[in-house]
Amino acid sequence: MSSQNLVTVTPDKDNDEIAIVTMQRPPVNSLNLELLQALSKTLDELSTSDFRAMVLTSASPTVFSAGLDIMEMYKPDLKRAEQFWSTLQDVWLKLFESNLITAAAINGHAPAGGCLLAMSCEYRAMVSGKYSIGLNETALGIVAPRWFMDCMLNTISQREAEIALTTGKLFSVEEALKVGLIDETAKDKEDAINKCLGFIEKFESIPPLPRSMTKQKFRANGVQWLKANKQADIDEFVHFLKFPQVQQSLEMYIHMLKSKQNKSE
Ligand SMILES: CCCC/C=C/CC(=O)SCCNC(=O)CCNC(=O)[C@H](O)C(C)(C)COP(=O)(O)OP(=O)(O)OC[C@H]1O[C@@H](n2cnc3c(N)ncnc32)[C@H](O)[C@@H]1OP(=O)(O)O
């Protein structure tokens, strides 16, 4: 699939000022460099378009996004790893600070980077079912960067976030609702999108500029550190990938994912 098709933008059928942004990198929308580049380009285009709101969702029936593509971190080409991390930083900054009203229709699992994308939006509706969401990095033997943590702190309490990150917790849909990691549950993807549209409707009579400036002021503390430390953060990521223990943990995790599949065959 060409990178152009990895993300589609469709106007909502009843309101052409709302973009439905769909990630479609089968099977699980893992965020590799190309998908991140496609997201970054889409966010640039949306920021200068007539759209005033976006709903982020996925074409997969059971996965919103499986987070970062582990193969980008396992025995990586270091130049590509730098580009990968820098693009992830850009996607996060563009989404978290977007002028648009942003909502996530989470139609399946959203671990790690998938959770980051959802948390970067202003509102989250998640389809009920045996899905999970959270920052589970420690369970993989890796450490979530501090801006992932800052992003979670914009959503849930510091205490809940600290316990969740240190234990690598993946919340069930019900648990996520209880701690406020998601705002509402939905019966299916269509219902999740409709709930996002309901959230967007709240801003019908609010002028866009003061709205987005207010949002950005609320979010300024969270982005400040990354903006001041972009290159140091890239260097730390690349340095971290060079540790044999990190590569070993990733290798074990990849085997676990593959063997999980063999078991269910
Ligand atoms: C070092 C600094 C910090 C770095 C920060 C990292 C943040 C991250 O995002 S790390 C990535 C964390 N992601 C995960 O832990 C999720 C792993 N995946 C899953 O738990 C499951 O795949 C799922 C619950 C999302 C979906 O389960 P389902 O049963 O539907 O699908 P699977 O059979 O497990 O997977 C299908 C296929 O996709 C491969 N795959 C799954 N996730 C990833 C991934 N994150 N990266 C690359 N590839 C992934 C999986 O191995 C299967 O591949 P094959 O069909 O080839 O066996």
The ligand as a MOL file (V3000), in Angstrom:
LIG
                    3D

  0  0  0     0  0            999 V3000
M  V30 BEGIN CTAB
M  V30 COUNTS 57 59 0 0 0
M  V30 BEGIN ATOM
M  V30 1 C 12.2700 3.3600 23.6900 0
M  V30 2 C 11.4600 4.5480 23.9410 0
M  V30 3 C 9.9860 4.3640 24.1170 0
M  V30 4 C 9.3100 3.7840 22.9640 0
M  V30 5 C 7.8430 3.8740 23.0740 0
M  V30 6 C 7.0840 2.9560 22.5180 0
M  V30 7 C 5.6340 3.0450 22.4890 0
M  V30 8 C 4.9910 1.9190 21.6980 0
M  V30 9 O 4.0030 2.1800 21.0550 0
M  V30 10 S 5.6790 0.3670 21.7360 0
M  V30 11 C 4.5000 -0.7020 20.9400 0
M  V30 12 C 3.5730 -1.2340 21.9570 0
M  V30 13 N 2.5320 -2.0130 21.3470 0
M  V30 14 C 2.0860 -3.1230 21.8890 0
M  V30 15 O 2.5290 -3.5780 22.9170 0
M  V30 16 C 0.9740 -3.8170 21.1500 0
M  V30 17 C 1.3920 -5.1290 20.6080 0
M  V30 18 N 0.2990 -5.7620 19.8980 0
M  V30 19 C -0.7310 -6.3470 20.5120 0
M  V30 20 O -0.8490 -6.3980 21.7160 0
M  V30 21 C -1.7640 -6.9720 19.6280 0
M  V30 22 O -1.2330 -7.1020 18.3480 0
M  V30 23 C -3.0890 -6.1800 19.5390 0
M  V30 24 C -3.8390 -6.3060 20.8850 0
M  V30 25 C -2.8640 -4.7250 19.2080 0
M  V30 26 C -3.9850 -6.8130 18.4320 0
M  V30 27 O -4.1130 -8.1920 18.6530 0
M  V30 28 P -4.5890 -9.1360 17.4570 0
M  V30 29 O -4.7650 -10.4810 18.0460 0
M  V30 30 O -5.7130 -8.5160 16.7350 0
M  V30 31 O -3.3750 -9.1150 16.4130 0
M  V30 32 P -1.9850 -9.9090 16.5110 0
M  V30 33 O -2.1830 -11.2850 15.9760 0
M  V30 34 O -1.3970 -9.7760 17.8600 0
M  V30 35 O -1.0750 -9.0520 15.5090 0
M  V30 36 C -1.2030 -9.1450 14.0890 0
M  V30 37 C 0.1700 -8.9360 13.4750 0
M  V30 38 O 0.6230 -7.6090 13.7970 0
M  V30 39 C 1.8930 -7.7200 14.4750 0
M  V30 40 N 1.9610 -6.6260 15.4650 0
M  V30 41 C 1.1220 -6.3770 16.4680 0
M  V30 42 N 1.4760 -5.2780 17.1340 0
M  V30 43 C 2.5930 -4.8180 16.5320 0
M  V30 44 C 3.4470 -3.7040 16.7610 0
M  V30 45 N 3.2200 -2.8080 17.7540 0
M  V30 46 N 4.4980 -3.5250 15.9460 0
M  V30 47 C 4.7570 -4.3890 14.9370 0
M  V30 48 N 3.9750 -5.4690 14.6690 0
M  V30 49 C 2.9100 -5.6710 15.4590 0
M  V30 50 C 1.8750 -9.1050 15.1240 0
M  V30 51 O 3.1610 -9.5250 15.4320 0
M  V30 52 C 1.2230 -9.9000 14.0290 0
M  V30 53 O 2.2010 -10.0680 13.0130 0
M  V30 54 P 2.2770 -11.3950 12.1110 0
M  V30 55 O 0.9210 -11.5080 11.4580 0
M  V30 56 O 3.3850 -11.1690 11.1490 0
M  V30 57 O 2.5570 -12.5300 13.0710 0
M  V30 END ATOM
M  V30 BEGIN BOND
M  V30 1 1 1 2
M  V30 2 1 2 3
M  V30 3 1 3 4
M  V30 4 1 4 5
M  V30 5 2 5 6
M  V30 6 1 6 7
M  V30 7 1 7 8
M  V30 8 2 8 9
M  V30 9 1 8 10
M  V30 10 1 10 11
M  V30 11 1 11 12
M  V30 12 1 12 13
M  V30 13 1 13 14
M  V30 14 2 14 15
M  V30 15 1 14 16
M  V30 16 1 16 17
M  V30 17 1 17 18
M  V30 18 1 18 19
M  V30 19 2 19 20
M  V30 20 1 19 21
M  V30 21 1 21 22
M  V30 22 1 21 23
M  V30 23 1 23 24
M  V30 24 1 23 25
M  V30 25 1 23 26
M  V30 26 1 26 27
M  V30 27 1 27 28
M  V30 28 2 28 29
M  V30 29 1 28 30
M  V30 30 1 28 31
M  V30 31 1 31 32
M  V30 32 2 32 33
M  V30 33 1 32 34
M  V30 34 1 32 35
M  V30 35 1 35 36
M  V30 36 1 36 37
M  V30 37 1 37 38
M  V30 38 1 37 52
M  V30 39 1 38 39
M  V30 40 1 39 40
M  V30 41 1 39 50
M  V30 42 1 40 41
M  V30 43 1 40 49
M  V30 44 2 41 42
M  V30 45 1 42 43
M  V30 46 1 43 44
M  V30 47 2 43 49
M  V30 48 1 44 45
M  V30 49 2 44 46
M  V30 50 1 46 47
M  V30 51 2 47 48
M  V30 52 1 48 49
M  V30 53 1 50 51
M  V30 54 1 50 52
M  V30 55 1 52 53
M  V30 56 1 53 54
M  V30 57 2 54 55
M  V30 58 1 54 56
M  V30 59 1 54 57
M  V30 END BOND
M  V30 END CTAB
M  END
